Amino acid sequence: LRNPWKFDVDNQGRIWIADVGQYCYEEVNMVNLIDNSNFGWAIREGMHDFDGERTCNHPNTEPPEGITDPILEYSHENGNCSITGGYWMDWGPESMRDSYLFGDFCSGNIWLAKEVDNNWIIEDLTNVGTMIVGFGKGINDELLIFSWAGTIYQISDKV
C-alpha cells in the first residue's frame, strides 16, 4: 500500500482499504482479513504499471504474479486528487447497505462501491462541494461527513 486512508472490516471478514495514489489513480482495495496480500506499491498504481514520469495514459495491465490489484480505481480527472475512505455499509441508510462508501478529498465527490453480477462498480452518490477528510457514525447511527473547513454533514436516504 502507498498511503492507506482508513480501513474498515465488513460482516464477511473482508478488509476495505482506501489507498491514496501518487500521480494518477486512487484505489479501493478489498481482501479477506486472514489473507496475505501484496498490493504492489511502487510497481503498481491502481490497475496500471506505475510510471514515475507522471504520465497517466497507460492502459490497465494484468498485475505481476503475487500482486493483488484493487477492486476499483478512479483517476485524478474532474478535480479528484485523494481518496478518503469510509465504511462498509451494513448500517445506515437502507439505499447504501451492502456497499462501501468513500469520497474524494479535493472534489467532494462521494461514491458507493457495489457488487453487480460479480463485478465491483462505482455508483455516484453525491457531491458535498467541500474537502472531505473523513466519515463517521453519529450517536444515533447517523452517517456523517467531516470537511476540512470544519463543517459536519449528515447523509440520509434523501441525498
C-alpha positions in Angstrom: 0.0 0.0 0.0 1.1 3.6 -0.6 -0.9 5.7 1.8 -4.0 4.0 3.2 -6.6 6.5 4.4 -9.0 4.5 6.5 -9.6 0.8 6.9 -12.9 -1.0 7.6 -13.9 -4.6 8.1 -17.2 -5.9 6.8 -19.5 -8.6 8.2 -17.9 -11.2 5.9 -14.4 -10.7 7.3 -13.1 -8.6 4.4 -10.9 -5.6 5.0 -11.6 -2.5 2.9 -8.8 -0.1 2.3 -8.9 3.3 0.6 -5.3 3.8 -0.7 -4.2 7.3 -1.8 -2.3 7.2 -5.2 0.8 9.0 -6.3 0.1 10.8 -9.6 -2.8 9.3 -11.5 -5.2 6.9 -9.6 -6.9 6.4 -6.3 -7.9 2.9 -5.3 -10.2 0.8 -3.2 -8.7 -2.5 -2.1 -10.6 -5.4 -0.6 -9.2 -8.6 0.7 -10.1 -11.3 3.2 -8.9 -10.4 6.7 -6.8 -13.6 7.0 -5.1 -13.4 3.6 -1.6 -12.2 3.0 -1.6 -9.7 0.2 1.0 -7.6 -1.7 -0.8 -4.5 -3.2 2.2 -3.7 -5.5 3.3 -0.3 -4.4 5.6 1.1 -6.0 5.4 -1.0 -9.2 1.6 -0.6 -9.5 -0.7 2.4 -9.1 -4.3 1.3 -9.3 -4.6 -1.3 -12.1 -1.6 0.2 -14.0 2.1 -0.2 -14.1 3.5 2.7 -12.0 5.1 5.5 -14.1 7.3 7.9 -12.1 7.2 10.2 -15.1 3.6 11.3 -14.1 2.0 10.3 -17.4 -1.5 8.9 -16.8 -2.4 7.4 -20.1 -1.2 3.9 -19.5 -3.8 1.1 -20.2 -4.9 -1.3 -17.5 -2.5 -4.2 -17.2 -2.5 -7.5 -15.5 -0.7 -7.5 -12.2 2.5 -9.4 -11.8 2.2 -12.8 -10.1 1.8 -12.4 -6.3 0.3 -8.8 -6.6 -3.3 -8.0 -5.6 -4.8 -5.3 -7.7 -7.6 -3.0 -6.2 -11.2 -3.9 -6.9 -11.8 -0.3 -8.1 -9.9 2.8 -9.1 -10.7 6.3 -10.2 -8.5 8.8 -11.9 -7.4 12.3 -11.0 -9.8 13.8 -13.5 -12.6 16.3 -12.8 -10.9 17.7 -9.7 -10.3 14.4 -8.0 -7.0 14.0 -6.1 -7.1 11.9 -3.0 -9.4 9.1 -1.8 -10.9 9.4 1.7 -12.0 6.0 3.0 -15.3 5.4 4.6 -17.3 2.4 5.7 -18.7 -0.9 4.7 -22.4 0.0 4.9 -24.1 -2.8 6.8 -25.8 0.0 8.8 -27.1 3.5 8.0 -29.5 4.5 5.1 -31.1 1.4 3.5 -30.2 2.5 0.0 -26.5 2.4 0.9 -26.4 -1.1 2.5 -24.1 -3.8 1.2 -21.7 -1.3 -0.4 -18.5 0.5 0.5 -18.8 4.3 1.0 -15.8 6.5 0.1 -15.1 10.0 -1.2 -12.5 12.3 -2.7 -10.8 15.0 -0.6 -10.4 17.6 -3.3 -13.6 17.3 -5.4 -16.1 16.5 -2.6 -17.5 13.6 -4.7 -18.9 10.6 -2.7 -19.4 7.2 -4.2 -20.5 3.7 -3.3 -18.7 0.6 -4.4 -21.3 -2.0 -5.2 -21.1 -5.6 -6.4 -23.2 -6.2 -9.5 -23.0 -9.6 -11.3 -19.8 -10.5 -9.5 -18.1 -7.2 -10.6 -17.5 -4.1 -8.5 -18.8 -0.8 -9.8 -18.6 2.8 -8.7 -22.0 4.4 -8.1 -22.2 8.2 -7.8 -23.9 9.2 -4.6 -23.5 13.0 -4.2 -21.0 15.9 -4.1 -20.8 17.9 -1.0 -18.7 20.7 -2.5 -16.1 20.6 0.2 -12.8 18.8 1.0 -13.8 15.5 2.7 -11.4 14.4 5.5 -13.5 11.6 6.9 -16.7 9.8 7.6 -18.3 9.0 10.9 -21.1 7.4 12.7 -23.2 9.6 14.9 -24.6 8.7 18.3 -27.9 7.7 16.7 -26.2 5.9 13.8 -26.3 8.9 11.5 -23.9 8.8 8.6 -21.6 11.9 9.0 -19.1 13.6 6.6 -16.3 15.7 8.0 -15.0 18.6 5.9 -11.6 20.3 6.0 -13.5 23.6 6.8 -14.9 22.1 10.0 -18.5 21.5 8.8 -20.1 18.2 9.6 -22.7 17.0 7.1 -25.2 14.2 7.5 -26.2 11.8 4.7 -29.6 10.3 4.6 -31.6 8.2 2.1 -32.8 11.5 0.6 -29.3 12.7 -0.6 
